């Protein structure tokens, strides 16, 4: 259970870090970042934000899938250990293998749930970003209309 919570927290933290820290990963110096921002248009900045959100979502999904596959592999290994113990007729080994399988199954289920939550959180963040972009575009459009209608 603790590993799943840690996994979800790590995924969400990574997602937010990538989404919020877009320009620092591309440019190492502050002056270069400021120059880039000063020279870019609002449309270019918007495109960059959208690209960063998409990259973050793809990264989170890939990371979640890797963790689910690892947990599933551990569960399959535990199943094989249990089958081998049963074939040998070793009751003590069978009992230990069953415990290991139960634990691996629980970890796998928790990892799947954690991965789903992380992917959902990333999708929600992307949706909210899109809504914020829409709101900004509407405000900008109204300002342009106001400027054009002043004449």
C-alpha positions, -999 to +999 in steps of 0.1 A: +000+000+000+028+024+009+046+017-024+015+026-043+010+058-025+047+067-031+043+057-068+012+080-072+030+108-054+061+104-076+040+104-108+020+134-099+052+153-087+069+144-120+039+155-140+037+189-122+074+194-124+074+189-162+044+210-167+055+239-146+092+239-155+090+238-193+116+264-203+143+255-177+147+221-193+153+236-227+176+264-217+202+262-190+208+299-185+183+324-171+192+350-196+187+326-226+152+318-212+143+354-208+156+362-243+135+333-257+104+345-239+109+381-250+113+370-286+084+345-287+049+354-295+019+345-273+010+319-299+044+303-296+042+303-258+008+287-260+021+261-284+050+254-260+026+250-230+004+226-250+034+206-261+047+204-225+013+192-212+012+165-240+047+154-232+039+153-195+008+131-201+028+108-224+056+105-198+032+098-170+014+071-190+046+054-200+059+055-164+027+041-151+027+013-177+063+003-168+054+001-131+023-020-138+043-043-159+070-047-132+043-055-106+026-080-130+060-097-137+065-101-099+031-115-095+037-140-124+069-151-108+052-157-075+026-178-093+054-199-108+070-203-074+037-215-060+032-240-088+067-254-083+062-257-046+029-276-052+046-299-078+073-307-052+047-314-025+066-291-001+038-278+022+060-252+039+073-238+006+038-238-008+026-218+022+054-192+018+048-191-020+011-184-014+019-156+010+043-141-016+017-145-043-009-128-022+014-099-015+025-096-051-011-096-062-020-068-038+010-048-049+000-053-086-036-042-079-025-012-059+000-002-086-027-005-113-050+018-092-022+042-085-013+043-122-049+050-132-051+078-106-018+093-119-030+092-155-064+107-145-046+135-126-025+142-156-056+143-179-073+166-155-043+189-154-043+189-192-080+197-193-076+225-168-047+239-188-069+238-219-096+256-201-072+283-189-059+287-224-095+291-237-102+317-210-071+336-219-079+335-256-114+348-249-100+377-228-075+385-255-102+385-281-124+408-261-094+432-256-087+432-293-124+439-300-124+467-275-094+482-291-108+480-326-142+493-315-127+524-298-122+541-332 
